[in-house]
Amino acid sequence: MFSSKIAVVGDFDTVSIFKSVGVTVYPVDEGKSEDEVVEQVFQEDYQIIFLTERLAEKYSSLVNKTDSETFPMIVLIPDQKGSTGLAFRRIRETVKKAIGADILK
């Protein structure tokens, strides 16, 4: 099943909706268990990892390691508190690298 290749990591309220469509969800709370869960997900064989922006900021070194890899593809999503703007900044930087100009000002 394709959905087994997709994971969602974030706070319970944000990720729980994904479970209804068959995606593997990893709800985390701040603390030691959060570290273990995030590191575990990045070591699994997922093709796509949806990650809340707040976790992406906290674990930027793990996220940045995947930038030059084909898989996993990291898709940043806002959490229940809203967007931090990180997803847009990453898209903007990618576009800027690709075409050599900041067209998303």
C-alpha positions as CSV (number, residue, x, y, z in Angstrom):
1,M,0.0,0.0,0.0
2,F,1.4,3.4,-1.0
3,S,0.3,5.2,2.2
4,S,2.8,3.1,4.2
5,K,5.5,5.1,2.5
6,I,4.1,8.4,3.9
7,A,4.5,9.6,7.5
8,V,3.3,12.7,9.3
9,V,5.1,14.0,12.4
10,G,3.8,16.8,14.7
11,D,1.5,17.6,17.5
12,F,-1.5,15.3,18.0
13,D,-4.1,17.8,16.8
14,T,-2.3,18.4,13.6
15,V,-1.4,14.9,12.6
16,S,-4.5,13.0,13.7
17,I,-6.5,14.0,10.7
18,F,-4.0,12.3,8.4
19,K,-4.7,8.9,10.1
20,S,-8.2,8.9,8.5
21,V,-6.6,8.7,5.0
22,G,-4.3,5.8,5.9
23,V,-1.1,7.8,6.5
24,T,1.3,6.7,9.3
25,V,1.1,9.3,12.0
26,Y,3.6,10.1,14.7
27,P,2.1,12.5,17.3
28,V,4.8,13.9,19.5
29,D,5.0,16.0,22.6
30,E,8.0,18.1,23.6
31,G,10.6,16.2,25.5
32,K,12.8,13.1,25.1
33,S,10.2,11.1,23.3
34,E,10.0,13.8,20.7
35,D,13.7,13.5,19.9
36,E,13.4,9.7,19.6
37,V,10.3,9.8,17.4
38,V,11.7,12.4,15.0
39,E,15.0,10.6,14.7
40,Q,13.2,7.2,14.2
41,V,11.0,8.6,11.4
42,F,14.1,10.0,9.5
43,Q,15.8,6.6,9.7
44,E,12.7,4.7,8.4
45,D,12.1,4.0,4.7
46,Y,9.5,6.8,4.1
47,Q,9.3,8.4,0.7
48,I,7.4,11.5,2.0
49,I,7.5,12.9,5.5
50,F,5.0,15.7,6.4
51,L,6.6,17.6,9.2
52,T,5.2,20.6,11.1
53,E,7.2,23.8,10.6
54,R,7.9,24.1,14.4
55,L,9.5,20.6,14.4
56,A,11.4,21.4,11.2
57,E,12.9,24.5,12.9
58,K,13.9,22.5,15.9
59,Y,15.4,19.6,13.9
60,S,16.8,21.7,11.0
61,S,20.0,19.6,10.8
62,L,17.9,16.4,10.1
63,V,15.8,18.3,7.6
64,N,18.7,19.9,5.8
65,K,20.5,16.5,5.4
66,T,17.6,15.5,3.1
67,D,17.9,18.6,0.8
68,S,20.2,16.9,-1.7
69,E,18.5,13.5,-1.5
70,T,15.6,12.2,-3.6
71,F,13.9,10.5,-0.7
72,P,12.6,11.2,1.8
73,M,10.8,14.3,0.5
74,I,10.1,16.6,3.4
75,V,6.9,18.6,3.2
76,L,6.5,21.3,5.8
77,I,3.0,21.9,7.1
78,P,1.6,24.4,9.6
79,D,0.6,23.1,13.0
80,Q,-2.5,24.0,15.1
81,K,-0.9,27.3,16.0
82,G,-0.5,28.3,12.3
83,S,2.4,28.8,10.0
84,T,5.8,30.1,11.1
85,G,6.7,31.0,7.5
86,L,9.4,28.4,7.3
87,A,7.8,26.5,4.4
88,F,7.5,29.6,2.3
89,R,11.1,30.6,3.1
90,R,12.4,27.2,2.0
91,I,10.4,27.3,-1.2
92,R,11.7,30.8,-1.9
93,E,15.3,29.7,-1.4
94,T,14.9,26.7,-3.7
95,V,13.4,28.8,-6.4
96,K,16.2,31.4,-6.0
97,K,18.8,28.6,-6.3
98,A,17.1,27.1,-9.4
99,I,16.7,30.3,-11.4
100,G,19.2,32.6,-9.9
101,A,16.7,35.3,-8.9
102,D,14.2,35.9,-6.1
103,I,10.9,36.1,-8.0
104,L,8.8,35.4,-4.9
105,K,9.5,38.7,-3.1
